[in-house]
Amino acid sequence: MSKIFNATITTASMFLTFNATSAASNQEKPNILWIEIEDTSPWMSIYGDNTVKTPNIEKFAKKGVVFTQMHVTAPVCSACRSALMVGAMQTTFGVHQHRSSYKGTEIYLPQNVKTLPEIFKENGYKTGCFGKKDYNFAYKMEDLYDYSESKMWSPKRNMTKIFANEQPWFIQLQLKGGKYWNAQKVLGKNSVDPRRITVPPQYPDIPEIRKDIAQHYAAIKMLDKELGEIIEQLKDSGTYDNTVIFFFSDHGCFLPRSKQFVYDEGTRVPMMVLTPAKLNLTKAGTFNKNLASSIDISASSLHAAGIDIPNYFEGKSIFAKNYQNEFVVSARDRCDFTIENMRALNDGKYLYIRNFMPEKPYMQPQYRDTRPTFKKIHKLAAQGHMTDVQLKFFKLQPKPVEELYVISEDKNQINNVANDSKYKDVMKLMRKRLADWQRSTDDKGQYPESLRSLTPIYQLWMARRHFKIKWSKEYAPFINKTPEAQKLLNDKSIDYRVRIH
């Protein structure tokens, strides 16, 4: 799929242009750096997992704050990243469907809603994003960023000069993280032995799963090295002592039940923050056990910069003295061509999941089905060669309408107690919380996606072997060639090759 940006990219020289007047007036403002990582779970020593050594992450943690209960608003990149840009749940502004806003089906934010980079720009900051954006709304690149690169950051991209020049700045560095697919090869003799890792009970103990888990640990070792490189470049630039650093992932790892699903293994991510001592925002070497949502990162970034938080932000500042979330919500909606609707509400004690499309199996067709792990899992599930726990998830069968897990007793969330009378009052409370939240935020996932919005999705995926319609009646009009569907397919203003983002 080819993509174009609805923007004119500014040049590096424009970002590096030094303005003495603005520098003088802004020099006391802190820089804000986001180290955004793809597909990474908290399999690190700071979270109690000592499988691999992560010295740079540990060093960062000793100087900063580790958030032990950070959950993303969506377990897939574009929805989560869209929410980060507006400081609110992706479902509030209708940017929740993974990979939306193609030509002819553009999604525009309300006029009064400005993205986080735009707010920074209005307050005298230079802005830049190095790597992935993946936002489910239309925008002009130059409105958000003074400088942008599409290539993911790597140590080869030295940021010292950019860090050192015109300040203050808000920069997003995008790291491959869990998508560092050749990490094992790069590590060579220091690679992670698949035989020495532990396979959690929700997965079959097969070579493919062991290989994937070992690969993720290897990617974390590479991530640790990259974090060290970034810190060194900050220090070389002379900006380290005036930079607030947020280190976090957009969702959990690539395992079948992690990415795209609202269990903790899909939503709980690593998150650390390091702030300049002069700001007096955090205490070094501490662990914050409060429930946190990824949209809190957006609000916190403005707080650290001394910028007012807009009233449409739903996130809270982690630096506020009374910082606390009664619960956090994560949402799963369409991922590529796979249509779903799940909501998860976590209050620290219980994880409540409402499956609004229970007729669809968890493992309905998806873009990952041609990968070795998924092919093997589908085969084992069809043959019944799995434990009962594994078959509940991997067998192609309807799923329960509701799920409830006691977090302290069930870290892998495999024992659904939703129908246990012991938790009758808990279920009543969680249902009410979710219903109230959906009502108060007008959760756009309550409304079916239009056939027009699905048109480029169908066009993009219909010829691929991943695509199957068995559990996706939403595509039936295209298959049955109804007049409305035919009209949309012939509409030249809709172009699945062009995503306006």
N, C-alpha and C positions, 0 to 999 in steps of 0.2 A: 504494500500500500504506500503510495506516495503521499506526502503531506506538504502543505505550504503554510506559512505563517501570514496572517492578515496584518503585516507590519513591515516596516523598513528597519533593518537591524542597524543600530548605530555602531560606530567603529571604536576600537580600543582606544584610539587617540582621544576621542571625545570623552571617554570615561576618565582618562588620565590627565586631562587638561587641568592645570592647577589654577585656582582662582583665589588670590590672596585675600580679597575682601570676605568672601564666604568662608574661607578657612579660618579667618580670625574670629568671625562671629559664631562659628560652629565647633571650634576646637575642643570645647569642654563636653560636647555631646559624645556619648559612647558609640562605638561602632557595634553593629549587631551582625553576628555571623551564624548562619544556619548550616550545620553539617547534616545534610539530609541523605539518608541511606536507604537503598532499595531492599525490600524483602529480607529483613534481618530480625531474627528472634533474639531474646536476651540470654543466649547461651554463653555467658561470660562469668568470670570469677566474681565480679562485683554483685552478681545475682546468685551466687552459690554454685555455679557450674565450673569446675576446675579441669574440664576435659582438655582445654588448650590454654596456653599462657597468653595473656594480653597485657603486657607491661605498660603500654602507653594509655590504655583505657584505665588501668588501675591508678596510674599517676594522675590522670585527669580527675578521677573520682576523689582522690585525696585532697585535691585543691578545690573541687566543686561540690555539687549536690547530686546524688543519685536518686531518681524517682523510681520507686519499686513497683508502682501500680499505674503506669502510664498506658492508656488504651487509646487506640486510634478510632476515629469516627466511622471508618469503613476499612475492611480488610483487603482492599484493592487500591492500586495507586491513584488513578485519576479522581475517584470520588474523595479519597482522603486529602489529596493535594488541593482539590478545588475548595474543600472546607477550610483548609489552612489559609487560603488566599482571602477568604471573606470572614474568617474568625467565627464561623457558625456552621452548624450541621449542613452538609451538602443537601439534605432533604428539605431544608427550609427554603432554599432558593432554586430547587428543581435541577440541581447539577449532580444528581446521585447515580444516574445510569452510566456505568463504566464505558467510556469512549462514546461521547455524545458530541453534538454541535458540528455536524458535517455540513457542507455547503448545501443550502436549501432547507436545512433543519437547525439553523443556528439558535443557540440559547444565549440570551442577553441578560445580564444582571440588571436589577432595577436601577434607575438613574441616580438614586440617592446612595447607592451602595458602591463604595470604592474599595478596590483591593488593597491588601496590606502594602505592597510596593508603592502604589499610588499615594497612600497616606504618608509613607516615609518621604517620598519625593516632595510632597507639599510642605513638609516640615524641614526642608533643607538637606535631605540625605541624597547621596548618590546611590543608585540601586543596580544590582547585577545578579544574573543567574547563570551559573556555569553547569550546563547539563539539562536534564529533563525538566519539563514544565508539566505537560499532560493535564491541562485544565479543561473541564467540561463546559466551558462558556466561551463565547467569542470575545476577543479583545485585540487591541493593537499593541504589538510588542513595545513600541516606543513609549506608550502610556505607562507601562509597568516598569520597564528596565532601561537604564541608560546604556547598559551593555549586556549582551546575551550571547552565549555560545550553546550550540546544541549538543556538543560532545561532552560526555560525562567527565568529571574532573579526575585526573590521575596525577601522580607525582611528577610526571613529565611537564605538567602545566604549572609552572612556577608563578605563584600569585604575589610574590614579594613586592613588585613594583605597584601593582594595583592596590594592595593593602596599604602601601606607604603613601600613595598620592592622595588626591583630594578627599577629605574627610568632613563630616562623618559619612559612613556608608552602611547600607544594609545589603549583605551578599548571601546568596544561597549557593553552596557548593554541593553538587549532587554526586554521590559515590555509588558505585555498583553494588557494594555490599553482597547480599545473597545471590546476586546475578554475576558474581565473579566466577563464571563457569569453569575457567581453567585454573582455579586456585590450587588444586592438588598438583597439577603439572608444574606450575610456577614454584611451588614449595619444594618439589623434588624430594630429597631425602628427609625433609622436615614435614612431609605430608602427613595427613591424619589416617591412621590405620582403621578401616571399616570394621575389622574384627574386634576392636577394642572399645567400640561405642555401645551405648545401651539403646535398644529399640523400645519405645513406650508401648504399652499394651493395646492401644487403639490401632496399631499398625501390625501387619504380619511381619514376622522376622524373616525377610527374604533379602538376597544380595542387593537387589535394586534399592530397597529402602535404606539398607546399611550404607550403600554408596552415596545416596542423597544426603544422609545425615552427616557422614564424614566430609562430604563436599561443603556442607554449610559451616562446619567447624573450621575448615580450611579457609573459607571466605572470611570468617571472623578474624582469623590470624592475619589475613591480608588487610582487612579493615583496620586492625590495630596498628599496623605499620603505616597506613595512610594517615591515620589520625596523628601519629608522631610527626609525619612530614608537614602536615598543615600547621601544627603548633610551632614547628621550627621556622616555617615561612612567616608566620605572624611575628615571632620574636625577631627575625632578621629584618622585618619591615619597621620595627619599632612601635607596632600598634598593639602588641599582645596585652599590655597593661591597661589599655583603654577599650577592650573589646569584650562584649558579652557573647559567650559561645553556647549555642544550643546544639546538642548532639543527639539525634533521634532517627528512628526508622519509620517508613510509611506504613508498614504492616509486617506480619510475621513471615516466616520462611516459606519455601516453595513446596513443602510437604502437602499431600492431598487434603488434609483436614485443617491445615493452617491457613494459607493464602485463600482468600475468598470466603472464608467461613468465620462465624462470629463467636467461636469458642476462644478462650484466652490464648490459645496457641496461634490464633490468627490476628487477635487485636492487641494483645499485650506486647509492648515493644521496649527496647532499651531507650532511656532518656537521661541525659546528664546536662547540667548547666554549670557554667563557670562564669563568675562575674568579677569585675575589677573591685578591689578592696575599697576603693574610695566611694563606691556607690552604696556600700553597706546593705546589700540586698540579700546576701546569703551567708551561711556559715560553712567554711571549708570542711570537707571530709564528713559530711552528714548524709543521712539517708532519709528521704521524705516518703512516708508510707501512705500519704493521702491518695485517694482515688483522683486520678488526673485524666483529662481528655486532651487529645492532640490539639484541639482548637484553643486550649489554654496557652499553648506556645505562642500563638498569634497575639493574644491579649497581653501576654507577659513581655513580648518583644517591644510593644508600644510603651508599656509601663516603664521598662528599663530605659527607654529613650526619652522619657518625660513627655510623651505624647498622649493626649486624651484618647481613651478607648471609645469608639463609636457605639451608639446605643443599639445598633443591629448586630454587634458582636455578641455571640452567646458564650464564648469562652471567658474564663476568669484568669486573672493574673496570679501566677504561682508566687509572686513576690508580695502579694497582699497579706497583711497580718492575720486576717480572718479567712484565709484561703481554705476552702473546703467544698467538696462536691458530695451531695447526698447520694448521688448515683451518677453513672456515666452510661451513655447510649452508643451503640454501634449498629450500623445498618448495612445490610447486604441487598443489593438490587441487581439489575441486569449486569452481567459481566460478559463483555463482547456479545455473542449471540445467545448466551445462556440466560434465560429469563427466570428471575428469582425475586423473592421478597421476604426477608428475615429481619427481625429486630431483636437486639439483645440489650438487656438492662442489667447492669452490674452494680450492686450496692456494697461490695466488699465482702459480704457474707454469702450472698447467693448470686448466681448467674441465671437470669430468666431469659428464655428465648421463645419468641412467638414466630412460628412458621406460617405465614399468610398464604402460602401455596403448598400445602401439605401433600397434594396429589403428585407433586414432582419429587423424584428421588434426590437425595443429597448429591449423588454422583451422576446426575443427568449429563448428557453430552456437553463437552466443553473443549476449549482450545488446546488443553494439555493431553487430550486422549491419545495422541499418537506417540507420546513419550514412553520409553520403556517401562518406567515405574507404573504408569497408569494402565498400560496394556496388560501387564502382569497382574495388577490388582483386579482389573475387570475379569480376567480369566479365572483367578482364584475364587472370586465372589460368585461367579456363575456356576462354578463347580462345587461351591459350598465348602471349600478348603480354607476356612477361616474360623476363628473363635466366634461365639455368639456376639461378643462385644464389637468385634470388627464387622460382622455381617450387618449389624444394625445400621451402620453408616454406609458401607460399601455395596450392599445388595441393592439392586434396582427395584425398589419398592417404595410405597408412600412413606412419608415421615410423620412423626407425631405433630400435632398442632402446637403443643407446648412442651417445653423442656425446662427443668429446674435442677440446678446442681449446687451442692453444698461445697463451696470453694475450699474451705480448710480441710475437708475430708476427702476431696475428690479433685486433685490438681489437674488430672487429665480429662475431667468432665466426661465420664463414661457411664455414670450411674444416675440416670434420669429419675428423679423422685417427684415429678410433677403430679403423679397419680397417687402418691402416698398420703393418706389422710393426716399423717403427722404434720404435714406442711400445708394444710388447708388454708390457714390464716396467712401464711407467707405468700401463697399463690394469689390470694385475694388482693393483698397489698401490691404485689408486683404487677398484676393485671391493671390495677387502678393507676399506678404510676406510669405505666406505658401508655395507657389510653389518655391520661391527662397530658402527657408529654406530646403525643401525636396531635392532640387537639390544640394545645397552646402554640405549637410551632407550625401547625398545618403541614404535617409531614406529607410531602408531595408523592411519596411512595405509595400512598393510599389510592392514588389515581392511576389507571392503566396508561401505559405509554402509547402515544398515538401511532396509528399505522404509518403516518408520514415520517415520524421519527424512526420507526423501525425499517423504513425502506432502504436507507443506505447500509444498515446492518445486514439485511437480507442479501442485498446486492454484493456486499463484501464477502460474505461467508457461504453463499449458496452452492458454489462450485467446489468447496473444499471438503475433504473427506471427514473433517471433524463434525460437519453440520448434519444433524439429524432432527427431524421434526416430531418424533414420537411423543415427547412430553412438552412440546412447544406449540400448542394450538394457536398461539398468537400470530404465527406465521402462515396459518392455513389460508388466509385470503390470497396470499401470493402463490401458494401451491395450487389453489383451486381457480386461480386467475379470475377473481371477481372483478367487476368493472372498476371499483374504486382502486383496487390494487394495481390493475393494469394501467390506469391513468397515472398513478404515482410512479410506476416503473418506467413509464414513457416521459415523465416530467424531466426535461433537460436541466431544470434549475437545481435538481438534487444530484449531487455528485459524491459518491462514496469514496472517491480517490482523494478528496480534499476535505480535511478536517480543519475547521476554522478555530484555531487556538494559538 
